[in-house]
Amino acid sequence: MPVDGGLVKVWFRFVPREGWLPHDTEGLWAQPVGADTVRVANVPFLQDGVAEGDVVRFVTDDGGRRWVVGRVEASGNCTIRVLPVPDGPLGRSAQAVHERFRGFGLGGEAFSEAFPLVAMNVPADADLVAIKQLLVSGEAQGWWKFEEGCVTDAWRDA
């Protein structure tokens, strides 16, 4: 059943990574597009290979939960995750990470205060070269570690 704004929750199932959060599912909000397709409306913290704006197909189980079975259309956006280094210059501050990327207009959210992982949506038309340079520079300076959860050829080429 859709919530306010017409959004529905869709679920991804995956194998947890060693040394990472112990979850094997992640729910994301999405806007219905068709009978069995939705457009992802937020940034994934755990699921790789999907970005905000992508259209995915789902199947509904007997309990009414929508399980994603594949991506139908890529948005061109990228999912980048940044985890501040606890004893680094930014401390455990997700807000400090957001501030470093504010000039690029990137949206995203933090996992929790206890685990300040920041998942960011990088739009296809963003300054990919400058964003990558900041990510690499920040990691080299001990501000954060980052990972590419879902990237495009344009990101790889930047």
N, C-alpha and C positions, 0 to 999 in steps of 0.2 A: 504494500500500500504506500503511495507517495506521501511524503511529509510536506510541510509548508514549502512553497516554491516549486513543488512538483518533483523534488528529488527523491530517489530511492537508493537503498543500500545494495551494493553488489559485493560479492565476496570472492577473494582469490585464495587458492590453496597452493602451498609450496613446501619444499623441504627446508627446514631451518638451517642456517649456516652455523658452522662451528664457531664458537666465540662471539656470537652475535645474539640478538634477542631470541629467546626460545620459542617464539610464536611460529605456527605453521599456517595461519590464515590472517588475512587482512581485509577489512571492510572499507570500501570507499563509497562516497556519495556520487551519484550520477543522475543525469537528466535523461529520461526516456526519449529514444529516437524512433524506435519501432517496437514491434511486439516482443522481440527478444534481443534488442540492441539498446545500448545506452551510451551517452557521452560522459566520460569520467570528469567529475567536477572538483576534485581535490587531488593533492599531491600524495603519492604513496610513500610511506616510510620504509616498507619492507619488500614489497613486490617489485621485482625488476621487469624491464621490458614493457612498461606502460607509463604514459605521461598524462598529465591533465589535458583534457581536450580530445584524447583518443576515443574512438568508438569501439566498444567491445560487445561481443555476443555472450549471452548467458543462457543457462538452463535453470529451471526452477525445480527444487526438490519437493518432496511430499510435505515438508514443513513450511513451504513458502519462501525459503531462502534462495536468492539468486546467485548462482555460482558461475563465474566467468569461465568460458571455454576457449576464448581466443580474441585477438585483436582483429577488427574488421577494417579500421581506417586509422592511420597515424595522423596526429595533429601537426606534426613538425616540431612540437615542443620537446624539451628535454627535462628529465628529472635528475637533479643533483642533490646529494645529501652531504651535509657538513656537520662534523662533530667537533666542538671546541676541545682543545687539549686542556684537561683540568688544571695542570700546573703551568700552562702557557700564559701569554700576555692577556688573553681574553677570559681566562678562568673558565668557569662552567656556564658562561653566559650565552644563551641562545640569542638574546637581544643584541649583544655585541656582534654576533655573526650577521644578524639582519641589518644592523647599521652599516657594516662594511659593504653590503650589496644594495643598500637603499638607492644609490645613484643610478642603478640599472633598472629600477622599477620591478624587481623580481618579487613575486608572491611566494608564500610558503608558510609553514607552521613548524612549531617545535613539538617534539614528542612528549616531553614532560620536564618538570624542573629537575627531577632526579637523573634523567637521561636527556640532556639538552641537544639531541639530534635535530638538526634543522633540515627539513625536506623542502627544496625550492623548485618551483616551476620556472624554467628558462624558455621564454617564448621564442619561436622560430626567427622572429625579426630582431631579437636582442643583439647586443654587441658581443658576440660569442668569443671573439679573440680577447677582448679586455676581461671578460668574465673568467675565461680559462687562465689568463695571466694572473689574475687576483687569486684564484684558487690555488695555483701552483706556488705562487709567491707566499701566500699565507701558510701553506703547508711547510714550505722551506723555513719559514720564520718561527715555526712551532705554534702557530695560532690554532690550527685545526688539522684534522684528517678529512679527506673527502672521497666520495665515490660517485661514479656515474651509474645511476640506476636505469636510465633509458636515454640514449643519445642518438643523434641523427648523423648522416654523412656530413652535413654542414658543420656540426659540432666537431666531428673527427678531423675535418679539414681546416678548422679555424686555428 
